[in-house]
């Protein structure tokens, strides 16, 4: 549940603001049960994918918005909203023409001006945004369906960046908002419409088939190709997200069709139930980590951050999160276990069982003198809650003044955006996860930049690292990327902005009557799924 990067508003305002109703609501009709899919994905509280990088928000975004490019099953960028595109001989001017039939849910056509505004807003917060902006001379509309990106120098990774990270296209009036201010109307051009009348924050949200959506002709592959909607409505059950046992009982009873996250100790129960099935949608899995606030004591001192590397016993944290499971294993590379650039550079800190004596020594060398360490504990995410509790106990065992700050995930999202000291409502550590497939590309990963206060939560800063990451856009061979990846990892683990907790490649649990799921990292596409008779 990789999540958010910007200065967020108070979470209590987020849900209300995001659900502003259009002036006219159509009469609601109730689809038949076999044309309605009910899913439990997580607790959706923030709705703008520019304001936050939350997986829950991006699930919502992929339903109602569309993208210029997207990644296929091989993680290659393919056109989505773009019909035709080309690049000049000097590689400095890209021209994009939108395909026909694109329209917003309010009935107006998608225009090049909408796309220009969306790209500009997204570039303010995207991991590759600073690099893109530094190389861009202009992004401008050519006609209603055509726009250009003019560069100061070649940027060979442009199409890859556009495919890997969005941006989601919004109406010009929404995309004209500051990147820190949430778009509120939830009107996109994607295959589903957000049903404002049925929105029940804290309980459920409804997504209706967009009858005017024109899919591409290609078959589905990853997040690309024809987004064929085969149901009339998807109900996202927010209320069950915080109670996995009740959610599982609802799955068994046929009250919901899919649980995106299922307690690992219940997986054997799923396997023994003739009406249920397990399916691994993310073959690369998730890499779990704890993130430290590099701006505030004690983790503004590198020795304290390095102490955490030695303190963590990955096997113990994986057991706390998932129990004994064949779906989990340790991970030491910042690029994951199995990406093309995974490596063992500067991983000598890893020790089975951890090394609490070394951690205690490093805290002492850092000058730690009892300052409070606040750990954000997401009470509605069992794995995150359990590992947060273990972390607090592990720190306390070596004499560190660690304290839990419990809240739902929305509260974590809001608080982790604060750069203040813990005395002023800030934080010291939070736990999250990232798709390994994304961590295999340091240019597009949200968590891997070290760009200081302009970057992701924790705000690590290292100019040498960022200079190497900027080179990534010009690397042409895998061997070149592997060499730079080793240099990046050397710097990363010396700086130690986070600590890896392990990898999980876990399945979703579904009713056997639900078919057609598309396997991609972190996202549950709502298109293509359908219900069949048992």
C-alpha positions, -999 to 999 in steps of 0.1 A, spaced: 0 0 0 23 24 -13 9 59 -3 10 96 -7 36 123 -11 22 158 -9 12 182 18 -23 168 25 -52 185 40 -68 172 72 -82 138 64 -116 146 78 -120 172 50 -105 150 23 -134 127 19 -160 154 21 -142 177 -4 -136 148 -28 -172 139 -30 -187 173 -41 -218 165 -60 -224 177 -96 -253 201 -98 -275 175 -116 -277 138 -105 -295 113 -127 -320 90 -112 -303 58 -100 -312 24 -113 -302 -8 -95 -282 -33 -117 -290 -70 -113 -268 -90 -89 -250 -108 -117 -240 -75 -132 -227 -61 -99 -193 -69 -85 -186 -62 -48 -149 -58 -38 -130 -51 -6 -98 -33 -16 -90 -9 13 -101 22 30 -104 49 2 -102 84 17 -83 105 -8 -95 106 -44 -70 127 -64 -40 107 -77 -18 138 -80 -23 147 -43 -14 112 -31 4 80 -44 -19 57 -23 -26 24 -40 -63 28 -30 -65 62 -47 -48 48 -79 -73 20 -80 -101 46 -79 -82 67 -106 -77 38 -130 -115 32 -129 -127 68 -137 -97 84 -154 -76 73 -184 -40 78 -193 -21 88 -224 1 57 -222 1 27 -199 23 -3 -192 15 -37 -207 21 -71 -192 58 -68 -200 60 -33 -184 64 -17 -218 46 16 -224 19 15 -250 -5 42 -263 -38 44 -244 -56 77 -250 -30 86 -277 -39 75 -312 -7 85 -330 26 100 -318 60 108 -333 93 124 -324 114 148 -345 147 138 -360 166 156 -333 146 138 -306 135 171 -291 99 174 -302 72 148 -294 38 152 -311 8 134 -297 -26 131 -313 -56 118 -292 -76 89 -306 -112 95 -315 -142 91 -292 -127 104 -260 -152 122 -238 -156 133 -202 -183 119 -180 -200 153 -180 -205 150 -218 -178 173 -230 -150 161 -253 -114 155 -241 -91 181 -257 -54 186 -260 -57 215 -236 -69 191 -209 -39 169 -215 -14 198 -214 -28 210 -181 -28 174 -167 8 168 -176 20 201 -161 2 195 -128 14 159 -126 50 170 -133 49 191 -101 48 159 -79 60 130 -101 94 114 -91 106 122 -127 90 156 -126 121 177 -118 140 159 -145 112 163 -171 108 200 -163 145 207 -165 146 192 -200 113 207 -213 111 239 -232 73 239 -237 42 217 -235 15 232 -258 -17 226 -276 -14 224 -314 -51 218 -321 -81 203 -302 -67 168 -305 -30 174 -308 -3 187 -285 35 188 -284 63 184 -258 93 204 -269 126 195 -251 158 214 -245 177 181 -249 167 146 -257 148 126 -230 147 91 -243 127 78 -213 98 102 -219 74 75 -232 84 51 -205 78 77 -178 43 86 -193 34 49 -193 47 39 -159 33 68 -138 3 81 -155 -4 109 -156 -41 105 -153 -59 129 -177 -83 154 -160 -104 182 -173 -85 214 -177 -104 231 -149 -94 203 -125 -58 201 -137 -54 238 -133 -56 233 -95 -23 234 -75 -8 199 -71 -15 201 -33 -52 210 -37 -75 181 -44 -97 179 -75 -132 174 -60 -157 163 -87 -143 129 -97 -152 133 -134 -129 115 -157 -130 99 -192 -124 64 -181 -144 32 -184 -163 37 -152 -182 67 -138 -180 76 -101 -216 74 -87 -218 105 -65 -254 97 -54 -244 63 -39 -211 75 -23 -211 67 14 -178 77 29 -166 52 54 -191 26 40 -190 22 3 -185 38 -32 -201 28 -65 -186 28 -100 -210 25 -129 -202 14 -164 -195 44 -187 -218 36 -216 -201 62 -238 -165 49 -233 -148 38 -265 -122 11 -258 -91 5 -278 -93 -24 -303 -64 -43 -289 -69 -71 -263 -61 -63 -227 -25 -65 -215 -15 -52 -181 -31 -17 -179 -32 -13 -217 -54 -24 -245 -92 -25 -248 -108 -17 -214 -140 -37 -220 -164 -33 -191 -185 -65 -186 -205 -55 -155 -228 -26 -148 -215 -16 -114 -186 -22 -91 -193 -16 -54 -162 -8 -33 -169 -17 3 -150 6 25 -167 -5 57 -153 -40 57 -117 -29 49 -108 -25 86 -122 -59 97 -106 -87 78 -124 -114 96 -158 -99 89 -148 -93 53 -138 -129 49 -171 -141 64 -188 -119 38 -168 -135 10 -178 -170 22 -214 -159 24 -214 -145 -12 -220 -109 1 -187 -98 -15 -170 -112 -46 -133 -104 -39 -109 -96 -11 -78 -79 -23 -60 -85 10 -67 -117 29 -50 -128 62 -25 -154 53 -37 -177 81 -71 -179 62 -56 -189 29 -59 -227 36 -96 -220 44 -100 -204 10 -83 -234 -7 -107 -258 10 -139 -239 1 -154 -251 -32 -168 -217 -39 -136 -197 -34 -103 -194 -52 -69 -178 -47 -52 -159 -75 -19 -142 -76 -24 -110 -96 10 -93 -88 36 -118 -97 64 -95 -87 50 -89 -53 53 -61 -27 84 -50 -9 76 -38 27 97 -11 44 98 13 73 104 49 64 122 74 87 117 111 89 152 124 79 143 160 88 137 155 125 155 140 155 168 114 159 168 103 123 183 135 109 215 118 121 228 91 97 240 69 126 205 66 140 192 56 106 219 31 102 211 17 136 177 7 122 193 -13 95 210 -35 120 180 -36 144 155 -52 120 150 -89 119 132 -93 86 121 -129 93 104 -118 126 87 -89 109 74 -111 81 60 -135 107 43 -107 125 27 -95 93 19 -128 76 27 -157 99 46 -187 86 40 -185 48 54 -197 16 45 -163 0 71 -143 18 109 -139 20 136 -114 30 149 -87 6 181 -66 7 183 -48 -26 165 -15 -29 154 -27 -64 138 -59 -50 146 -95 -52 140 -102 -89 141 -71 -110 167 -67 -138 188 -44 -116 185 -62 -83 220 -65 -67 239 -71 -35 259 -39 -33 265 -26 2 242 -51 19 267 -63 45 244 -48 72 219 -77 67 221 -104 93 195 -131 100 179 -122 133 192 -87 132 220 -72 154 204 -53 183 238 -47 200 251 -30 169 219 -9 167 222 1 203 259 12 197 249 33 167 221 50 185 247 59 212 271 72 186 243 93 171 239 111 205 205 96 211 193 108 246 158 96 250 140 116 224 105 103 216 102 83 184 66 83 171 55 53 150 24 58 129 3 27 134 -25 20 107 -51 1 128 -72 -8 97 -43 -25 79 -35 -57 99 0 -63 85 10 -26 90 -5 -25 125 12 -58 137 46 -48 123 43 -13 139 37 -29 173 66 -52 169 88 -23 158 79 -3 189 86 -33 212 120 -39 194 131 -3 199 120 -3 235 140 -34 241 172 -16 233 162 15 254 147 37 228 117 58 237 93 45 211 56 53 211 27 42 188 3 67 172 -27 46 162 -51 58 135 -68 44 104 -47 45 71 -63 79 62 -49 93 94 -14 79 85 -16 94 50 -25 128 65 0 129 93 30 115 74 29 146 51 38 168 81 74 178 83 71 191 119 87 176 150 68 150 169 60 176 196 42 196 169 22 167 154 49 152 132 62 116 131 94 95 132 86 62 113 58 47 93 55 13 75 43 8 40 50 -12 9 59 -7 -28 54 -28 -59 87 -45 -67 80 -40 -104 81 -2 -99 112 -3 -77 130 -18 -107 130 16 -123 145 44 -101 133 70 -126 96 63 -120 95 49 -85 79 72 -59 99 59 -30 135 58 -45 143 95 -52 165 114 -27 154 149 -36 149 163 -2 117 182 8 105 180 -28 104 142 -27 85 115 -10 78 112 27 109 111 49 125 136 26 161 121 22 185 143 2 216 133 -16 228 153 -46 253 126 -59 225 100 -58 201 123 -77 227 131 -104 231 93 -110 193 89 -111 191 116 -137 215 97 -159 190 69 -161 170 87 -188 200 84 -212 211 48 -204 206 25 -234 218 -10 -223 209 -32 -194 246 -34 -184 248 3 -181 217 3 -159 231 -24 -137 263 -5 -132 245 27 -122 221 7 -100 250 -6 -80 263 29 -74 228 41 -64 224 12 -40 258 20 -24 248 55 -17 213 45 -6 224 21 21 251 45 34 224 72 38 197 46 50 164 65 45 144 34 50 147 -2 61 134 -32 42 111 -56 61 107 -83 35 88 -93 3 53 -107 -1 38 -123 -32 3 -129 -19 -29 -139 -37 -63 -123 -37 -93 -143 -26 -124 -144 -49 -156 -162 -55 -152 -187 -83 -181 -169 -100 -159 -138 -105 -136 -142 -135 -115 -122 -159 -92 -105 -134 -62 -87 -149 -29 -92 -131 -9 -60 -125 11 -47 -95 -8 -29 -68 -39 -22 -90 -72 -41 -93 -86 -31 -128 -124 -31 -127 -127 -36 -165 -127 -71 -180 -140 -88 -148 -173 -105 -150 -196 -128 -130 -205 -163 -143 -231 -188 -131 -217 -212 -105 
